[in-house]
Structures are given as structure tokens and as C-alpha cells.
Amino acid sequence: MFYEYAPDMKLHYEIKGMGQPILLIHGLGCDINLMTGAFEPIFEKEGQMYKRIYLDLPGMGESSHTLAYASSDKILAILEGFVDKIIGQEHFLLVGQSYGGYLAQGLVAHYKFQVDGLNLLVRWWCLMENKDKFLKNI
């Protein structure tokens, strides 16, 4: 399926299951397969009580590859439009991997009363911000 943010920007996504929405966002240089490959075996084993929403970030996978949207602010605006259209007013959960986690935090700021939980995987920017402290303790 595709969500059309603009005529030159279409976001590819897949929805699996029923229940509370959980939006899963991959990191840079990946596509939808990273998150479906990591999480679907868990959801299939533990039961399907979640509506899992996977997407390809702009410029990755089957989503549009348009340089006009190659900034974090623009990608976040696309994701906000996606949430408004696909999730609407429902409460939802967020999972973000690496850069997807960075974007997920932006979504939490925008939807703070709608997000029931946040799982951040591979938070590389925290390491970079605190690299001197981190390296000193090794």
C-alpha cells in the first residue's frame, strides 16, 4: 500500500494484524524488511493483538526517492501526515530503530497524548552526544 503525502512523495507501508496500532520505523539504509523480519516472528509466536504498521522511510525501499524531502524535518512532516491519515486519533505504540528511533522521538513530541509507549533500538545519537564520557569509562 502507499500513502501519498504529495504527488512526488509516496510512502510504502504494510499493515498486519488487528488491535492496538504499533508503528515500526526502520533506520537509515534499510527498508521495511528489517522490521518485519525482526518483529513478525515475535508477533506470530506471541499472538496477534496488535495492528502492526511497517513503512519504508522516504528514499528507501519502495517509497519515493526524491531529494526535495531529504531532511529530518521534512521526513518527520511526512510521518506526521502518515499518522494522521492511517492511525488517526487512536492511541498507538512506537518502535524506532536507529534513525527511526530519532524520528519516533519527534512523533512522541507531536503526539504526546496519543503515544502509549516507545521502544528505541540502537540509539546511536546518544552515544555520539556523550562519546567522551562513554570512552572514558571503557
PAGUDREN-639540 format. One record per residue (C-alpha): residue in three letters; x negated, y, z negated. Coordinates in steps of 0.5 Angstrom, whole numbers, plus 500, padded with zeros to 3 digits. Each point is the difference from the previous one (the first is absolute). Example, Ala and Ser with C-alpha at 12.3 -4.5 7.8 and 13.67 -1.06 7.14 Angstrom:
<sites>
<site rest="ALA" c1="475" c2="491" c3="484"/>
<site rest="SER" c1="498" c2="507" c3="502"/>
</sites>
This chain:
<sites>
<site rest="MET" c1="500" c2="500" c3="500"/>
<site rest="PHE" c1="498" c2="507" c3="501"/>
<site rest="TYR" c1="501" c2="507" c3="496"/>
<site rest="GLU" c1="500" c2="506" c3="505"/>
<site rest="TYR" c1="497" c2="506" c3="496"/>
<site rest="ALA" c1="499" c2="504" c3="506"/>
<site rest="PRO" c1="500" c2="498" c3="508"/>
<site rest="ASP" c1="493" c2="499" c3="500"/>
<site rest="MET" c1="500" c2="496" c3="493"/>
<site rest="LYS" c1="503" c2="494" c3="498"/>
<site rest="LEU" c1="498" c2="495" c3="494"/>
<site rest="HIS" c1="501" c2="493" c3="501"/>
<site rest="TYR" c1="503" c2="496" c3="494"/>
<site rest="GLU" c1="503" c2="494" c3="498"/>
<site rest="ILE" c1="505" c2="498" c3="494"/>
<site rest="LYS" c1="500" c2="493" c3="497"/>
<site rest="GLY" c1="505" c2="498" c3="495"/>
<site rest="MET" c1="505" c2="503" c3="495"/>
<site rest="GLY" c1="500" c2="504" c3="494"/>
<site rest="GLN" c1="497" c2="506" c3="497"/>
<site rest="PRO" c1="495" c2="503" c3="505"/>
<site rest="ILE" c1="493" c2="500" c3="500"/>
<site rest="LEU" c1="496" c2="504" c3="505"/>
<site rest="LEU" c1="493" c2="497" c3="501"/>
<site rest="ILE" c1="495" c2="504" c3="503"/>
<site rest="HIS" c1="493" c2="498" c3="503"/>
<site rest="GLY" c1="493" c2="503" c3="500"/>
<site rest="LEU" c1="496" c2="503" c3="506"/>
<site rest="GLY" c1="498" c2="496" c3="506"/>
<site rest="CYS" c1="505" c2="495" c3="498"/>
<site rest="ASP" c1="508" c2="498" c3="502"/>
<site rest="ILE" c1="506" c2="497" c3="498"/>
<site rest="ASN" c1="497" c2="493" c3="500"/>
<site rest="LEU" c1="495" c2="502" c3="494"/>
<site rest="MET" c1="506" c2="501" c3="495"/>
<site rest="THR" c1="505" c2="495" c3="503"/>
<site rest="GLY" c1="494" c2="495" c3="500"/>
<site rest="ALA" c1="498" c2="501" c3="492"/>
<site rest="PHE" c1="507" c2="501" c3="498"/>
<site rest="GLU" c1="505" c2="496" c3="503"/>
<site rest="PRO" c1="497" c2="493" c3="497"/>
<site rest="ILE" c1="502" c2="503" c3="493"/>
<site rest="PHE" c1="507" c2="502" c3="502"/>
<site rest="GLU" c1="501" c2="494" c3="503"/>
<site rest="LYS" c1="498" c2="496" c3="494"/>
<site rest="GLU" c1="503" c2="504" c3="495"/>
<site rest="GLY" c1="507" c2="501" c3="503"/>
<site rest="GLN" c1="502" c2="506" c3="505"/>
<site rest="MET" c1="503" c2="505" c3="495"/>
<site rest="TYR" c1="497" c2="506" c3="504"/>
<site rest="LYS" c1="501" c2="503" c3="506"/>
<site rest="ARG" c1="493" c2="501" c3="503"/>
<site rest="ILE" c1="499" c2="505" c3="505"/>
<site rest="TYR" c1="493" c2="500" c3="503"/>
<site rest="LEU" c1="497" c2="505" c3="505"/>
<site rest="ASP" c1="495" c2="502" c3="505"/>
<site rest="LEU" c1="497" c2="507" c3="498"/>
<site rest="PRO" c1="499" c2="505" c3="506"/>
<site rest="GLY" c1="494" c2="498" c3="504"/>
<site rest="MET" c1="500" c2="493" c3="498"/>
<site rest="GLY" c1="504" c2="493" c3="502"/>
<site rest="GLU" c1="506" c2="501" c3="505"/>
<site rest="SER" c1="501" c2="507" c3="497"/>
<site rest="SER" c1="499" c2="506" c3="505"/>
<site rest="HIS" c1="493" c2="502" c3="501"/>
<site rest="THR" c1="500" c2="508" c3="500"/>
<site rest="LEU" c1="494" c2="504" c3="498"/>
<site rest="ALA" c1="505" c2="506" c3="498"/>
<site rest="TYR" c1="502" c2="496" c3="494"/>
<site rest="ALA" c1="493" c2="498" c3="498"/>
<site rest="SER" c1="500" c2="504" c3="493"/>
<site rest="SER" c1="502" c2="497" c3="493"/>
<site rest="ASP" c1="505" c2="506" c3="499"/>
<site rest="LYS" c1="504" c2="498" c3="507"/>
<site rest="ILE" c1="500" c2="493" c3="498"/>
<site rest="LEU" c1="503" c2="501" c3="494"/>
<site rest="ALA" c1="505" c2="504" c3="503"/>
<site rest="ILE" c1="502" c2="494" c3="505"/>
<site rest="LEU" c1="500" c2="496" c3="494"/>
<site rest="GLU" c1="505" c2="504" c3="496"/>
<site rest="GLY" c1="504" c2="500" c3="506"/>
<site rest="PHE" c1="500" c2="493" c3="501"/>
<site rest="VAL" c1="502" c2="499" c3="492"/>
<site rest="ASP" c1="506" c2="505" c3="501"/>
<site rest="LYS" c1="502" c2="496" c3="506"/>
<site rest="ILE" c1="499" c2="493" c3="498"/>
<site rest="ILE" c1="501" c2="500" c3="493"/>
<site rest="GLY" c1="504" c2="506" c3="499"/>
<site rest="GLN" c1="502" c2="501" c3="493"/>
<site rest="GLU" c1="499" c2="493" c3="497"/>
<site rest="HIS" c1="494" c2="499" c3="494"/>
<site rest="PHE" c1="494" c2="497" c3="503"/>
<site rest="LEU" c1="493" c2="497" c3="499"/>
<site rest="LEU" c1="494" c2="502" c3="503"/>
<site rest="VAL" c1="494" c2="496" c3="501"/>
<site rest="GLY" c1="494" c2="503" c3="504"/>
<site rest="GLN" c1="493" c2="497" c3="502"/>
<site rest="SER" c1="494" c2="505" c3="500"/>
<site rest="TYR" c1="502" c2="506" c3="504"/>
<site rest="GLY" c1="507" c2="497" c3="500"/>
<site rest="GLY" c1="500" c2="501" c3="492"/>
<site rest="TYR" c1="497" c2="507" c3="501"/>
<site rest="LEU" c1="507" c2="501" c3="505"/>
<site rest="ALA" c1="504" c2="497" c3="495"/>
<site rest="GLN" c1="498" c2="505" c3="494"/>
<site rest="GLY" c1="502" c2="505" c3="505"/>
<site rest="LEU" c1="507" c2="497" c3="501"/>
<site rest="VAL" c1="501" c2="499" c3="492"/>
<site rest="ALA" c1="499" c2="507" c3="499"/>
<site rest="HIS" c1="505" c2="502" c3="505"/>
<site rest="TYR" c1="505" c2="494" c3="498"/>
<site rest="LYS" c1="498" c2="500" c3="492"/>
<site rest="PHE" c1="507" c2="499" c3="498"/>
<site rest="GLN" c1="501" c2="494" c3="505"/>
<site rest="VAL" c1="494" c2="496" c3="500"/>
<site rest="ASP" c1="501" c2="495" c3="494"/>
<site rest="GLY" c1="493" c2="497" c3="501"/>
<site rest="LEU" c1="493" c2="501" c3="503"/>
<site rest="ASN" c1="494" c2="495" c3="502"/>
<site rest="LEU" c1="494" c2="503" c3="502"/>
<site rest="LEU" c1="495" c2="495" c3="503"/>
<site rest="VAL" c1="493" c2="501" c3="502"/>
<site rest="ARG" c1="500" c2="508" c3="497"/>
<site rest="TRP" c1="493" c2="502" c3="504"/>
<site rest="TRP" c1="501" c2="507" c3="499"/>
<site rest="CYS" c1="500" c2="500" c3="492"/>
<site rest="LEU" c1="493" c2="496" c3="501"/>
<site rest="MET" c1="498" c2="506" c3="504"/>
<site rest="GLU" c1="502" c2="505" c3="496"/>
<site rest="ASN" c1="497" c2="497" c3="494"/>
<site rest="LYS" c1="494" c2="497" c3="503"/>
<site rest="ASP" c1="494" c2="503" c3="496"/>
<site rest="LYS" c1="504" c2="497" c3="493"/>
<site rest="PHE" c1="501" c2="494" c3="503"/>
<site rest="LEU" c1="493" c2="499" c3="503"/>
<site rest="LYS" c1="497" c2="502" c3="493"/>
<site rest="ASN" c1="504" c2="494" c3="497"/>
<site rest="ILE" c1="497" c2="495" c3="504"/>
</sites>
